[in-house]
């Protein structure tokens, strides 16, 4: 399982971990934890904190997708 997560977070060019992908993945995990905590244990997360993590995850996903279509300049 860790090898799948590690390969998902690697940069496509030089096989190192991409900081953008790591931050995006962590923001997604935090949003998922907050959602599950609210759903099952009625734990309230401040709306501005949750929305900030959602925006961070969406922006990171958008940048990662845009990298795929950008011309490779070497």
MDAnalysis code that builds the backbone (N, CA, C; Angstrom):
import MDAnalysis as mda
import numpy as np

u = mda.Universe.empty(222, n_residues=74, atom_resindex=np.repeat(np.arange(74), 3), trajectory=True)
u.add_TopologyAttr("name", ["N", "CA", "C"] * 74)
u.add_TopologyAttr("resid", np.arange(1, 75))
u.add_TopologyAttr("resname", ["UNK", "UNK", "UNK", "UNK", "UNK", "UNK", "UNK", "UNK", "UNK", "UNK", "UNK", "UNK", "UNK", "UNK", "UNK", "UNK", "UNK", "UNK", "UNK", "UNK", "UNK", "UNK", "UNK", "UNK", "UNK", "UNK", "UNK", "UNK", "UNK", "UNK", "UNK", "UNK", "UNK", "UNK", "UNK", "UNK", "UNK", "UNK", "UNK", "UNK", "UNK", "UNK", "UNK", "UNK", "UNK", "UNK", "UNK", "UNK", "UNK", "UNK", "UNK", "UNK", "UNK", "UNK", "UNK", "UNK", "UNK", "UNK", "UNK", "UNK", "UNK", "UNK", "UNK", "UNK", "UNK", "UNK", "UNK", "UNK", "UNK", "UNK", "UNK", "UNK", "UNK", "UNK"])
u.atoms.positions = np.array([
    [0.812, -1.185, 0.000],
    [0.000, 0.000, 0.000],
    [0.865, 1.262, 0.000],
    [1.927, 1.259, 0.823],
    [2.784, 2.445, 0.880],
    [3.463, 2.707, -0.448],
    [3.755, 1.645, -1.190],
    [4.399, 1.847, -2.494],
    [3.435, 2.524, -3.470],
    [2.151, 2.241, -3.357],
    [1.157, 2.893, -4.215],
    [1.064, 4.372, -3.879],
    [1.010, 4.694, -2.582],
    [0.942, 6.094, -2.159],
    [2.231, 6.815, -2.550],
    [3.358, 6.168, -2.356],
    [4.641, 6.785, -2.711],
    [4.733, 7.049, -4.207],
    [4.292, 6.110, -5.026],
    [4.344, 6.319, -6.470],
    [3.343, 7.386, -6.912],
    [2.239, 7.526, -6.192],
    [1.249, 8.544, -6.519],
    [1.784, 9.948, -6.225],
    [2.632, 10.075, -5.226],
    [3.145, 11.373, -4.810],
    [4.444, 11.765, -5.512],
    [4.977, 10.881, -6.350],
    [6.228, 11.182, -7.037],
    [6.009, 12.122, -8.199],
    [7.028, 12.938, -8.443],
    [7.024, 13.830, -9.587],
    [7.259, 12.998, -10.844],
    [6.655, 13.387, -11.946],
    [6.774, 12.618, -13.175],
    [8.119, 12.722, -13.854],
    [8.903, 13.756, -13.551],
    [10.151, 13.970, -14.265],
    [11.342, 13.261, -13.647],
    [11.550, 13.442, -12.352],
    [12.778, 12.905, -11.751],
    [12.537, 11.942, -10.593],
    [11.345, 11.430, -10.446],
    [10.997, 10.411, -9.444],
    [11.305, 10.818, -8.001],
    [11.195, 12.101, -7.690],
    [11.284, 12.544, -6.304],
    [9.885, 12.926, -5.840],
    [9.718, 13.034, -4.538],
    [8.416, 13.415, -4.024],
    [8.108, 14.860, -4.409],
    [6.911, 15.090, -4.899],
    [6.472, 16.424, -5.282],
    [5.804, 17.087, -4.086],
    [6.316, 18.247, -3.695],
    [5.754, 18.935, -2.529],
    [4.305, 19.344, -2.773],
    [3.969, 19.710, -4.012],
    [2.580, 20.076, -4.320],
    [1.650, 18.883, -4.115],
    [2.084, 17.725, -4.544],
    [1.246, 16.533, -4.388],
    [1.117, 16.109, -2.933],
    [2.187, 16.246, -2.174],
    [2.139, 15.881, -0.751],
    [1.185, 16.801, 0.000],
    [1.280, 18.117, -0.238],
    [0.397, 19.074, 0.437],
    [-1.052, 18.838, 0.030],
    [-1.292, 18.579, -1.258],
    [-2.651, 18.309, -1.735],
    [-3.213, 17.045, -1.095],
    [-2.399, 16.009, -1.008],
    [-2.839, 14.751, -0.402],
    [-3.145, 14.943, 1.085],
    [-2.302, 15.690, 1.793],
    [-2.556, 15.950, 3.213],
    [-3.826, 16.773, 3.415],
    [-4.059, 17.761, 2.550],
    [-5.288, 18.547, 2.651],
    [-6.514, 17.664, 2.416],
    [-6.420, 16.751, 1.451],
    [-7.529, 15.829, 1.200],
    [-7.770, 14.918, 2.405],
    [-6.702, 14.387, 2.988],
    [-6.834, 13.495, 4.147],
    [-7.471, 14.249, 5.322],
    [-7.046, 15.496, 5.559],
    [-7.634, 16.279, 6.649],
    [-9.113, 16.561, 6.412],
    [-9.496, 16.835, 5.168],
    [-10.913, 17.047, 4.846],
    [-11.719, 15.775, 5.066],
    [-11.147, 14.642, 4.682],
    [-11.840, 13.370, 4.863],
    [-12.014, 13.053, 6.347],
    [-10.981, 13.305, 7.153],
    [-11.073, 13.065, 8.596],
    [-12.137, 13.968, 9.220],
    [-12.145, 15.232, 8.826],
    [-13.138, 16.161, 9.369],
    [-14.551, 15.749, 8.973],
    [-14.723, 15.303, 7.737],
    [-16.046, 14.865, 7.285],
    [-16.524, 13.648, 8.064],
    [-15.650, 12.675, 8.233],
    [-16.026, 11.448, 8.958],
    [-16.286, 11.752, 10.429],
    [-15.466, 12.623, 11.035],
    [-15.676, 12.982, 12.435],
    [-17.009, 13.691, 12.620],
    [-17.373, 14.534, 11.681],
    [-18.657, 15.229, 11.768],
    [-19.805, 14.265, 11.532],
    [-19.641, 13.344, 10.626],
    [-20.714, 12.420, 10.264],
    [-21.029, 11.436, 11.379],
    [-20.005, 10.846, 11.986],
    [-20.233, 9.781, 12.951],
    [-20.203, 10.238, 14.406],
    [-19.362, 11.223, 14.736],
    [-19.209, 11.625, 16.122],
    [-19.698, 13.030, 16.390],
    [-20.318, 13.671, 15.421],
    [-20.862, 15.025, 15.557],
    [-19.810, 16.032, 16.041],
    [-18.563, 15.822, 15.645],
    [-17.483, 16.744, 15.955],
    [-17.563, 17.920, 14.994],
    [-17.677, 19.121, 15.539],
    [-17.826, 20.311, 14.707],
    [-16.461, 20.914, 14.372],
    [-16.186, 21.072, 13.095],
    [-14.990, 21.756, 12.625],
    [-15.434, 23.134, 12.146],
    [-14.666, 24.142, 12.479],
    [-15.005, 25.495, 12.039],
    [-15.093, 25.529, 10.517],
    [-16.105, 26.204, 10.015],
    [-16.363, 26.219, 8.574],
    [-15.206, 26.830, 7.795],
    [-14.611, 27.903, 8.297],
    [-13.517, 28.535, 7.558],
    [-12.287, 27.626, 7.485],
    [-12.079, 26.795, 8.511],
    [-10.942, 25.867, 8.480],
    [-11.184, 24.767, 7.448],
    [-12.403, 24.228, 7.435],
    [-12.719, 23.170, 6.484],
    [-12.658, 23.694, 5.050],
    [-13.233, 24.871, 4.818],
    [-13.223, 25.439, 3.474],
    [-11.804, 25.749, 3.009],
    [-10.945, 26.176, 3.926],
    [-9.552, 26.438, 3.557],
    [-8.868, 25.168, 3.075],
    [-9.102, 24.066, 3.758],
    [-8.502, 22.792, 3.342],
    [-9.079, 22.323, 2.013],
    [-10.372, 22.529, 1.803],
    [-10.998, 22.148, 0.535],
    [-10.417, 22.963, -0.609],
    [-10.263, 24.282, -0.403],
    [-9.681, 25.135, -1.448],
    [-8.241, 24.746, -1.736],
    [-7.497, 24.403, -0.699],
    [-6.114, 23.977, -0.879],
    [-6.041, 22.677, -1.671],
    [-6.923, 21.742, -1.365],
    [-6.944, 20.478, -2.102],
    [-7.354, 20.688, -3.557],
    [-8.345, 21.542, -3.793],
    [-8.777, 21.799, -5.171],
    [-7.697, 22.513, -5.973],
    [-7.044, 23.494, -5.373],
    [-5.987, 24.220, -6.074],
    [-4.808, 23.302, -6.376],
    [-4.441, 22.471, -5.421],
    [-3.336, 21.531, -5.646],
    [-3.656, 20.532, -6.728],
    [-4.876, 20.048, -6.759],
    [-5.280, 19.117, -7.805],
    [-5.258, 19.797, -9.164],
    [-5.726, 21.044, -9.211],
    [-5.724, 21.791, -10.472],
    [-4.317, 22.041, -10.982],
    [-3.397, 22.396, -10.093],
    [-2.009, 22.633, -10.501],
    [-1.362, 21.340, -10.970],
    [-1.630, 20.242, -10.285],
    [-1.058, 18.957, -10.677],
    [-1.566, 18.528, -12.047],
    [-2.833, 18.733, -12.318],
    [-3.389, 18.389, -13.630],
    [-2.817, 19.317, -14.707],
    [-2.686, 20.593, -14.392],
    [-2.145, 21.552, -15.365],
    [-0.696, 21.237, -15.724],
    [0.056, 20.658, -14.785],
    [1.449, 20.272, -15.058],
    [1.517, 19.263, -16.198],
    [0.548, 18.391, -16.270],
    [0.542, 17.344, -17.295],
    [0.409, 17.918, -18.699],
    [-0.276, 19.049, -18.832],
    [-0.531, 19.628, -20.141],
    [0.432, 20.751, -20.505],
    [1.270, 21.145, -19.572],
    [2.241, 22.215, -19.833],
    [3.377, 21.659, -20.686],
    [3.910, 22.479, -21.598],
    [5.040, 22.011, -22.405],
    [6.271, 21.808, -21.546],
    [7.003, 20.768, -21.857],
    [8.222, 20.445, -21.120],
    [9.372, 21.265, -21.679],
    [9.901, 22.175, -20.873],
    [11.027, 22.989, -21.303],
    [12.304, 22.549, -20.624],
    [13.264, 22.115, -21.402],
    [14.531, 21.651, -20.807],
    [15.687, 22.372, -21.408],
])
